[in-house]
Amino acid sequence: MELVSWRAQRDGSDAVLAWRTASETTSERFEIERKIEDESFKQIATVEAQGTTDELTDYQYRYENLRTEAEYTFRLPAVDTSGDVQMSQPVALRGPMLPRIALFSPSPYWDRTTLRAEAGTMSTVRSTVYTLDGTQLETVINATVAQGIHQVQWFSQNQPDGLYELRIRIRTGGKHGTRDTTYAVVVQNPTTTATLGTTGEDG
């Protein structure tokens, strides 16, 4: 058997395993093996092979419900009709990330500050800016984003000096997610003293 590609790719909370053979001779099956973290490999599925062929053949298997942030390793033993085994190289991936929010930085600042949001899968990111008295000034972002790390900037050139409340939420599938509130100091002229404002009795 001539295995020309073998890969694992995460699709939401699933792993999609895909491989291609350029030719096969008396091949019988593929045995998909998996280990999680430091566990031993365990067979989780078999896929019927083509037998004997000189044509390119594509295969795919979906492994569902990866554990959050766990490291997975897969390998692909190919077994022929005589029982001989051809072992692939292992491929690895990590389960979906927990949503995370890195607070706005820098602070103080005068023109812009940046938020980093990490989405483990397709998620909705919403960030809004408020004054300390609870008045909503603007929405920085309210959008559906793909899995990955996203940089969000708030441009504050038109806002007076002061302390602002920034509320951030990441929501996945309409129910899972995280939220945080942070404060940003805007100082348009760093050579002067700015009045930042006051909070309530609870701070």
C-alpha positions as CSV (number, residue, x, y, z in Angstrom):
1,M,0.0,0.0,0.0
2,E,1.2,3.5,-0.8
3,L,-0.1,6.0,1.7
4,V,0.4,9.5,0.3
5,S,-1.4,11.6,2.9
6,W,-2.8,11.2,6.4
7,R,-4.0,14.1,8.5
8,A,-6.3,15.1,11.4
9,Q,-8.2,18.4,11.4
10,R,-10.7,19.7,14.0
11,D,-14.2,20.7,12.9
12,G,-15.9,22.3,15.8
13,S,-15.8,19.7,18.6
14,D,-15.1,16.8,16.2
15,A,-11.9,15.5,14.6
16,V,-12.0,14.7,10.9
17,L,-9.4,12.1,9.9
18,A,-8.6,11.9,6.2
19,W,-6.1,9.9,4.2
20,R,-5.3,9.0,0.6
21,T,-3.6,6.0,-1.0
22,A,-2.0,6.0,-4.4
23,S,-2.3,2.3,-4.8
24,E,-3.3,-0.8,-2.7
25,T,-2.4,-4.5,-3.0
26,T,-4.5,-7.0,-1.1
27,S,-5.5,-4.4,1.4
28,E,-8.3,-5.4,3.8
29,R,-8.9,-2.6,6.3
30,F,-7.7,0.4,8.2
31,E,-7.8,0.3,12.0
32,I,-8.1,3.8,13.5
33,E,-6.3,4.1,16.8
34,R,-6.6,7.0,19.3
35,K,-4.9,8.0,22.5
36,I,-5.8,10.9,24.8
37,E,-3.0,12.7,26.6
38,D,-0.8,10.0,28.2
39,E,-3.2,7.1,27.7
40,S,-2.2,4.0,25.6
41,F,-3.5,3.8,22.0
42,K,-6.9,2.2,21.6
43,Q,-8.7,1.0,18.5
44,I,-11.8,3.1,17.9
45,A,-13.0,2.1,14.4
46,T,-12.2,0.1,11.3
47,V,-12.6,1.3,7.7
48,E,-12.8,-1.1,4.8
49,A,-10.0,-0.8,2.3
50,Q,-10.1,-1.2,-1.5
51,G,-8.3,-4.5,-1.9
52,T,-6.1,-4.1,-4.9
53,T,-6.2,-0.9,-7.0
54,D,-3.8,1.4,-8.9
55,E,-6.1,4.4,-8.5
56,L,-6.0,7.2,-6.0
57,T,-8.5,6.5,-3.1
58,D,-9.6,9.0,-0.5
59,Y,-10.9,8.0,2.9
60,Q,-12.4,9.9,5.8
61,Y,-13.6,9.2,9.3
62,R,-15.2,11.6,11.8
63,Y,-14.4,11.2,15.5
64,E,-17.0,13.2,17.5
65,N,-17.0,15.1,20.8
66,L,-13.4,15.9,21.5
67,R,-12.8,16.8,25.1
68,T,-12.1,20.4,25.7
69,E,-8.4,21.3,25.4
70,A,-7.3,17.6,25.6
71,E,-4.5,16.5,23.3
72,Y,-5.4,13.6,20.9
73,T,-3.1,11.5,18.9
74,F,-4.3,9.2,16.1
75,R,-2.6,6.6,14.0
76,L,-3.7,4.4,11.1
77,P,-2.6,0.7,10.9
78,A,-3.3,-0.7,7.5
79,V,-3.9,-4.4,7.5
80,D,-3.7,-6.7,4.4
81,T,-5.4,-10.0,3.8
82,S,-2.4,-11.9,5.1
83,G,-2.5,-10.0,8.4
84,D,0.5,-7.9,7.8
85,V,0.3,-4.4,9.3
86,Q,1.6,-1.1,7.8
87,M,1.7,1.6,10.5
88,S,1.3,5.3,9.7
89,Q,3.0,8.1,11.5
90,P,0.9,9.5,14.4
91,V,-0.9,12.8,13.9
92,A,-2.1,15.0,16.8
93,L,-4.5,17.8,17.5
94,R,-6.1,19.4,20.5
95,G,-9.7,19.5,21.6
96,P,-11.7,22.8,21.4
97,M,-10.4,25.7,23.5
98,L,-12.3,27.2,26.3
99,P,-13.3,30.7,25.4
100,R,-10.8,33.2,26.9
101,I,-10.6,36.9,27.1
102,A,-7.4,38.9,27.5
103,L,-8.2,42.3,29.0
104,F,-7.8,45.5,27.0
105,S,-4.3,46.9,26.8
106,P,-2.6,49.2,27.1
107,S,-4.3,51.3,29.7
108,P,-3.9,54.3,30.1
109,Y,-3.9,55.2,26.5
110,W,-5.1,58.0,24.3
111,D,-6.2,56.7,20.8
112,R,-6.9,52.9,20.9
113,T,-6.7,49.8,23.0
114,T,-6.8,46.2,22.1
115,L,-8.7,43.2,23.3
116,R,-7.8,39.6,22.6
117,A,-10.6,37.1,22.4
118,E,-9.9,33.3,22.0
119,A,-12.8,31.3,20.5
120,G,-12.7,27.5,20.7
121,T,-15.2,27.2,17.9
122,M,-17.6,29.4,15.9
123,S,-18.7,32.0,18.5
124,T,-20.4,35.3,19.0
125,V,-18.1,38.0,20.4
126,R,-19.7,41.2,21.8
127,S,-18.0,44.1,23.5
128,T,-19.6,47.3,24.6
129,V,-18.2,50.5,26.2
130,Y,-20.0,52.3,29.1
131,T,-19.4,55.3,31.2
132,L,-19.2,54.8,35.0
133,D,-22.8,56.0,35.4
134,G,-24.0,53.1,33.2
135,T,-24.5,55.0,29.9
136,Q,-23.7,52.8,26.9
137,L,-21.4,54.7,24.5
138,E,-20.8,52.3,21.7
139,T,-20.5,48.6,20.6
140,V,-16.9,47.7,19.7
141,I,-17.9,44.4,18.2
142,N,-21.0,42.2,17.9
143,A,-20.2,39.5,15.4
144,T,-19.8,35.8,14.8
145,V,-16.2,34.8,14.5
146,A,-14.4,31.6,13.5
147,Q,-12.4,29.5,15.8
148,G,-9.1,31.1,16.7
149,I,-7.6,34.2,18.3
150,H,-9.1,37.6,17.4
151,Q,-7.8,41.1,18.1
152,V,-10.5,43.7,18.7
153,Q,-9.6,47.4,19.0
154,W,-11.5,50.3,20.6
155,F,-10.7,53.7,19.0
156,S,-11.2,56.4,21.6
157,Q,-9.9,59.6,20.1
158,N,-13.3,61.3,20.3
159,Q,-13.9,60.4,24.0
160,P,-12.9,62.8,26.9
161,D,-10.4,61.8,29.5
162,G,-11.8,59.4,32.0
163,L,-12.4,55.9,33.2
164,Y,-14.5,53.6,31.0
165,E,-16.1,50.3,31.6
166,L,-15.7,47.7,28.8
167,R,-17.9,44.6,29.0
168,I,-16.9,41.6,26.9
169,R,-18.8,38.3,26.2
170,I,-18.0,35.3,24.1
171,R,-20.9,32.9,23.5
172,T,-20.8,29.5,21.7
173,G,-23.9,27.8,20.4
174,G,-26.1,30.3,22.1
175,K,-25.4,29.0,25.6
176,H,-21.7,28.3,26.4
177,G,-19.2,31.0,26.9
178,T,-17.5,33.5,29.2
179,R,-17.8,37.1,30.0
180,D,-15.6,39.8,31.7
181,T,-15.6,43.4,32.6
182,T,-12.5,45.6,32.6
183,Y,-11.8,49.3,32.9
184,A,-9.8,51.5,30.5
185,V,-8.3,54.9,31.3
186,V,-8.4,57.4,28.4
187,V,-5.9,60.3,28.7
188,Q,-5.9,62.5,25.6
189,N,-3.1,64.7,26.9
190,P,-0.6,62.8,29.1
191,T,1.0,66.0,30.3
192,T,-2.2,67.0,32.1
193,T,-4.0,65.6,35.1
194,A,-7.3,63.9,34.1
195,T,-10.3,63.4,36.3
196,L,-11.3,59.7,35.9
197,G,-14.6,59.7,37.7
198,T,-16.0,57.9,40.7
199,T,-17.6,54.5,41.2
200,G,-20.4,53.5,43.5
201,E,-20.1,52.6,47.2
202,D,-19.2,49.0,46.3
203,G,-16.2,50.2,44.3
